[in-house]
Amino acid sequence: MFHVKICGVMTAADARMAADAGADAIGLNFVAGSPRCLDVAAARRVAEAVPAGVLKVGVFAGMAAEAIRQVAREVGLDAIQLHGHLAADPSGGGAAATDPPERCGELAGLSVIRAVRLEPEAGGDGLAAARAWIAAARNGGAAPVMAIVDAAVAVSRETGAGALGGTGAKVDWQALARARPLDIPTALAGGLTPDNVAEAIRQTGIHAVDTASGVESSPGVKDAAKVRAFTKAALGELGLPTKYG
């Protein structure tokens, strides 16, 4: 669905800047507790500034499907990113936001992107849990159209949905390269910056990347020079045209 996504965009100016830099997707955060969380009115202003042809992705965690649909209608989102945990904490601890496989079916008709975690390797496959979630969603009648591999967050230690992403924590690229690929298009997130995104693409073989904190001067405030450098490095490594030489 995209090659470069700039997530956690909070202003119309930053949305236009990111698109002008070459990003083909903009992420709008609706995860309670995140420093980048937007209300509907603010999100609509950001979405209205996104040029045609650039994907507007709403990021949600643990929100009911009808509430997600309502936000999507009011804001004009092109895709829904489910960023909650794949499953609830089996011990019953924590208060983590969870998005079960049936959420895809509940959102039928909307394009769903699923954020997944690279877990400690079990039998050499750190994406086993993600693979099972995608299969369960498909068996329920609606699979996600894309996955984003983000840094792992322990369910039992989760103190709020806002800590699910945008923390700067990095995925183990070599472990991701060892894992059996998912059967849907896959992007990489987690600790990506202008300085390391090209190397991340080389090591993992991934063809799409997603960043938030890696191109900021402070939480939610995008740095134009970093955004341009990130998109240039990523698109250049992917062999795609860049806007800045």
Buried (B, 14 or more C-beta within 10 A) or exposed (E): BBBBBBBBBBBBEBBBBBBBBBBBBBBBBBBBEBBBBBEEEBBBBBBEBBEEEBBBBBBBBBBEBEEBBEBBEEBEBBBBBBBBBBBBBEEEEBEBBBBBBBBBBBBEEBBBBBBBBBBEBEEEBBBBBBBEBBEBBBEBEBBBBBBBBBBBBEBEEBEBBBBBBBBBBBBBBEBBEBBEBBEBBBBBBBBBBBEBBBEBBEBBEBBBBBBBBBBBEEEBBBBBEBBBBBBBBBBBBBEBEBEEE
